[in-house]
Structure formats: structure tokens, C-alpha cells
Amino acid sequence: MLGGNPAVPLGGDGHRFRLLGPVRMVLGGAAVRPGPPRQQAVLAVLLLRRRRPVTVDELVAAVWGDDAPARAAGNLRTYAWGLRTLLEPGRAAREPARVLLGDGRGYALHTAPDSVDALRFEGQVEAARQARGRGDTAAEHAFLADALGLWTGDALAGVPGPFAEEERVRLGALRASARKRYFACALRLRLHHAVIPELTSLTREFPLDEELRALLMRALHGCGRQAEAFTVFADTHRILGEELGVAPCAELTALHSRLLAHDPPPVAPDHRPPAPARTPSPSRSPAPPLLPPPAPSPAHGALTEAVQRALARAEGLLAEGVDRGVVPVVTITGPGGAGKTELAARIADRVARRFPDGPLFADLRAGGLVPAGPGPLLAHLLRALGIPSARIPADPDQRAALYRSALAGRRVLVVLDGARDAAQVLPLLPGTPGSAVLVTTRSRALALPGAALVELAARPYAGEPFAGEPFAGEVADDPAAGASGREGLPPELARAARLLARHGTDLSVDAVAAVLDTGRESAARIAEALVDAGALDTPAAGSYHSPGRP
């Protein structure tokens, strides 16, 4: 079959066939259009059969599959004639074909071995495999770089038919595997900086590919960009949870743990893909709490009905949020002495089974006029999670990224006691589902995204917000008096805060009214607004003093 005429190889005279992207032909150094899509499909079959004959029936099945028309064989002859015209433009009408050979049974396309980019790609990948077997990482890296440089898009882009689709999948898988081996070689050769841009782009294109994400984490870590590496893991945990409802595979989780300990495992030469573990990762040992849960105050005795209701509501909100795959945030508010911290400790004990990696307690008040900032708090929390002090970045944003990464994959209840405002709390919130947050605060104005409010004990006169009504007192401009907590207050509240800051003893509502020279109801609303703004403390219901005073 198909014999009689010696074939003329095309590789030595500038002829090239490109299949790793849109189909292209370069004949005699000039670009030539390959013809309509079905003709390109015939060309692809013949090129990838490596000069072996293909029967008419095989071509019909490859180009049309089950949708072949009745005149498929006739159409094939038309496409073969079109290809011959392109491949041998100077051939006389009766001159035997020397490139595309054919008879009534089938066709064969004779080309030089190096004229087809897909075949060159496979050859370079095989050469890389052999270099890997010899332990020559530099040669493997070079072969893979050449192989990957042949691609200009998806293989056989726009070419119809079952054969083209199967080859797209096969060649695409080879490309993905070669690309990952290329990155692994680059990391072994300490070319971390060189691969970060492409790895970053690929992880955006293939967000569920955990192996690419592991490579990016290694590259970033190798450049000293640890916080960014941990952010990649946190993002992976979030995306897998949202898209697939699973945790990262065991290998990626183990890599994350070793990077946290500054002990990255070596990059294996063959960089086999991680096993597709599709079950949640096992729980880690519980993280030690930053502060021990406070013991219940004996003064409170048995739980009141209001506390029992608040306890049940908070527990239900946390459980519902975890079951929905979000990070539930529950804010407990109430006046000083109402038992907010005790309630938080009771809730943590009740829901402990849902958070096997332990509670994290943080006191946000810092014991002074100025509330604790997120930077120091993050450092304390990171140490409580087992991160060595030497590994904690100085930059607060990098600390926050490391904190979110350290929590990813864990199930922790974060208890933030004595919050002053949202800016203090937001950097301390986990970034991935599995954990939950309890916040205690005296301020009813503390607004956190998606947080549910549990009011432990209603404060008197707190039913109506401060409307900004004037009061009679004239206030001297004393910037030093009671400066804490007044930034951003409306002028009326700022003047009230300055007046009240001069009084060192607890003030009742009547005393506030006297200081401000206003009515009792107005004084109560102003005092409660100042409590919500963090400019006034309320150690007990109906009693007020400036922050930091005894």
C-alpha cells in the first residue's frame, strides 16, 4: 500500500508544521494557510501518525466520529487534494506525489522527524526524562525549557473531530507535567525569582491545582517572601473549601507545616504530583491559649435566665456558621461587670468539641489608656500558635498574613476580650472556614462584617442613639484632657468627653447631667454614645468614667 515513490523529507528546507497552538504551516520559509478546519484535522492525523499509513475508515472516524456524512470519503479526497496543492505546489498533474502519498485505501504524509513541533516537544520531554535519570538537573531544566517554548496556545486550537480532541487532552497533560517538572528543576537550581511570575499566573488560571500552589509556596519561601507563601496556602484552603468542600491534600498541608517551622522539604527531581487526598486533613494538636479562660466568678452564682438565653443563642450562632462553611463572628456586648468575659469562657467550654485545635484568648484592653494594637496582638497570637518569635515578621500586614495562614486548616475558637473598635479586631479574624470568633465589648457600635450581636445585659438609657442635641455646658479647649478615644467624634461628643475626662471618680447619670449642664435623659444618651465610641467606660450599669481611670 502507498508504495512506489520515495518521499522527500521537508525538515531540511525550512518546512515546519505547528500543532501546539493554532495549526500553522511554514513551507520553504513562507507561512501558508492550512485550509479549512476539517482539512486541518486530516493534516493533524497524518502528521501525528509519523509517516505511517492511515486508512480511509480511520481518517473518517478521526475527523467526524459518529457524525460522518454519507460523502465522508469523497470529502477526504477533496481535503487530500487541497493538502497536496499546498505541499507540492510545483508538481505536474500526472507527476506522482512525493510527500502526501495515497491510493484508494488510505494516505500517508512523509515529513522529516523534526518538522512537527508536537513531535519535537515529545522528543525534548523524553530527553529531559533521560537527564533526570542521570541526575542531571541542569540538562533536564534546559530540555524542558526548549520543549515548553514550542507552545503558542492550546494544542490543535479550533480543529474539530474526536482525534483532535483526544490529542488536545493528551498533549495538554504532557505539557502540564513537563511544566511542573520544569519548575521543580528551577527550584532545585535556586532559580526561585525567575519562576514566581509564571507560577503566580498559572495558579490564577488553575486555582484548584494544589501542585502548582505548592511550587509557588516553595518559590516564594525560597525568596524570603514567607508571608506571601503562607497567604497562598490560606487562599488554597479557602478556594478548595468554597469550590469542592474539601481541605488541602495531605502533602500540601505537610509542606505548609514545614514552611511554618522554616524546614522546607527538598524538591524531588521527578516532583511526583501529590496524592489526591480528598478528605479533610486530620486535626493537629491543640494550640495553647494565649490567656487561660477566666474562672467563673462566684459572685454570679447560678446562671440567670438572661445569661442562659445569651449562652444558648451564642452557641447556636457559632454552630450554624460553622455548619454553613463560613467563619462565624459573635459579638457579646454589655456594661462593665455584666459578665461578658465569663460568658465567653462558658461558650468556649460548651463548643470545645467543634474546635479541637483549641481556643485562643486575647485581652484587647492592654491595661492602659490606649487599647492594644493589632500588631502586638498578632505577635502574641502567633506565638500561641507555635510560631517562633524569630519567624514573626515586623510588618503588621505580614503578621496578619502569617496569622491567617497558620489558622488555615485548623478549627480554632478565637476569643477577643474587651474590644474597643472594629479596626482593632479585623486583622485578628481568621481568613478560612473552620474557625470561629467570639468578641466581647462594651460598645454596641462595634460593627464587624457579618457579625451577630448578643447583648448580655441591656444598659439603661441605651434605647435611643445620641442624636447630637446640644447641651448648655461651655467647654474650654484642653487638648490634653482625656484625649484617648476622642478622635473622629462629633463636636458635641468631643466636648462632652473633654469635660467628663476631668473627673476622676465614677459618675452617675445625674452627675454626668450636672457636669454637662443638661437634662438627665440627654446626659444618659451622651454617656452611652461615648461608651460606644470608646471614649468612656462603664464599670457598672449607670456608672461612667474616662478610660484608664480606676
C-alpha positions, 0 to 999 in steps of 0.5 A, a space after each residue: 500500500 502507498 508504495 512506489 515513490 520515495 518521499 522527500 523529507 521537508 525538515 531540511 528546507 525550512 518546512 515546519 508544521 505547528 500543532 501546539 497552538 493554532 495549526 500553522 504551516 511554514 513551507 520553504 520559509 513562507 507561512 501558508 494557510 492550512 485550509 479549512 478546519 476539517 482539512 486541518 484535522 486530516 493534516 493533524 492525523 497524518 502528521 501525528 501518525 509519523 509517516 505511517 499509513 492511515 486508512 480511509 475508515 480511520 481518517 473518517 472516524 478521526 475527523 467526524 466520529 459518529 457524525 460522518 456524512 454519507 460523502 465522508 470519503 469523497 470529502 477526504 479526497 477533496 481535503 487530500 487534494 487541497 493538502 497536496 496543492 499546498 505541499 507540492 505546489 510545483 508538481 505536474 498533474 500526472 507527476 506522482 506525489 512525493 510527500 502526501 502519498 495515497 491510493 484508494 485505501 488510505 494516505 500517508 504524509 512523509 515529513 522529516 522527524 523534526 518538522 512537527 513541533 508536537 513531535 519535537 516537544 515529545 522528543 525534548 520531554 523524553 530527553 529531559 526524562 533521560 537527564 533526570 535519570 542521570 541526575 542531571 538537573 541542569 540538562 533536564 531544566 534546559 530540555 524542558 525549557 526548549 520543549 515548553 517554548 514550542 507552545 503558542 496556545 492550546 494544542 490543535 486550537 479550533 480543529 474539530 473531530 474526536 482525534 483532535 480532541 483526544 490529542 488536545 487532552 493528551 498533549 495538554 497533560 504532557 505539557 502540564 507535567 513537563 511544566 511542573 517538572 520544569 519548575 521543580 528543576 528551577 527550584 532545585 537550581 535556586 532559580 526561585 525569582 525567575 519562576 514566581 511570575 509564571 507560577 503566580 499566573 498559572 495558579 490564577 488560571 488553575 486555582 484548584 491545582 494544589 501542585 502548582 500552589 505548592 511550587 509557588 509556596 516553595 518559590 516564594 519561601 525560597 525568596 524570603 517572601 514567607 508571608 506571601 507563601 503562607 497567604 497562598 496556602 490560606 487562599 488554597 484552603 479557602 478556594 478548595 473549601 468554597 469550590 469542592 468542600 474539601 481541605 488541602 491534600 495531605 502533602 500540601 498541608 505537610 509542606 505548609 507545616 514545614 514552611 511554618 517551622 522554616 524546614 522546607 522539604 527538598 524538591 524531588 527531581 521527578 516532583 511526583 504530583 501529590 496524592 489526591 487526598 480528598 478528605 479533610 486533613 486530620 486535626 493537629 494538636 491543640 494550640 495553647 491559649 494565649 490567656 487561660 479562660 477566666 474562672 467563673 466568678 462566684 459572685 454570679 452564682 447560678 446562671 440567670 435566665 438572661 445569661 442562659 438565653 445569651 449562652 444558648 443563642 451564642 452557641 447556636 450562632 457559632 454552630 450554624 456558621 460553622 455548619 454553613 462553611 463560613 467563619 462565624 463572628 459573635 459579638 457579646 456586648 454589655 456594661 462593665 461587670 455584666 459578665 461578658 468575659 465569663 460568658 465567653 469562657 462558658 461558650 468556649 467550654 460548651 463548643 470545645 468539641 467543634 474546635 479541637 485545635 483549641 481556643 485562643 484568648 486575647 485581652 484587647 484592653 492592654 491595661 492602659 489608656 490606649 487599647 492594644 494594637 493589632 500588631 502586638 496582638 498578632 505577635 502574641 497570637 502567633 506565638 500561641 500558635 507555635 510560631 517562633 518569635 524569630 519567624 514573626 515578621 515586623 510588618 503588621 500586614 505580614 503578621 496578619 498574613 502569617 496569622 491567617 495562614 497558620 489558622 488555615 486548616 485548623 478549627 480554632 475558637 478565637 476569643 477577643 476580650 474587651 474590644 474597643 473598635 472594629 479596626 482593632 479586631 479585623 486583622 485578628 479574624 481568621 481568613 478560612 472556614 473552620 474557625 470561629 470568633 467570639 468578641 466581647 465589648 462594651 460598645 454596641 457600635 462595634 460593627 464587624 462584617 457579618 457579625 451577630 450581636 448578643 447583648 448580655 445585659 441591656 444598659 439603661 438609657 441605651 434605647 435611643 442613639 445620641 442624636 447630637 442635641 446640644 447641651 448648655 455646658 461651655 467647654 474650654 479647649 484642653 487638648 490634653 484632657 482625656 484625649 484617648 478615644 476622642 478622635 473622629 467624634 462629633 463636636 458635641 461628643 468631643 466636648 462632652 468627653 473633654 469635660 467628663 475626662 476631668 473627673 476622676 471618680 465614677 459618675 452617675 447619670 445625674 452627675 454626668 447631667 450636672 457636669 454637662 449642664 443638661 437634662 438627665 435623659 440627654 446626659 444618659 444618651 451622651 454617656 452611652 454614645 461615648 461608651 460606644 465610641 470608646 471614649 468612656 467606660 462603664 464599670 457598672 450599669 449607670 456608672 461612667 468614667 474616662 478610660 484608664 481611670 480606676 
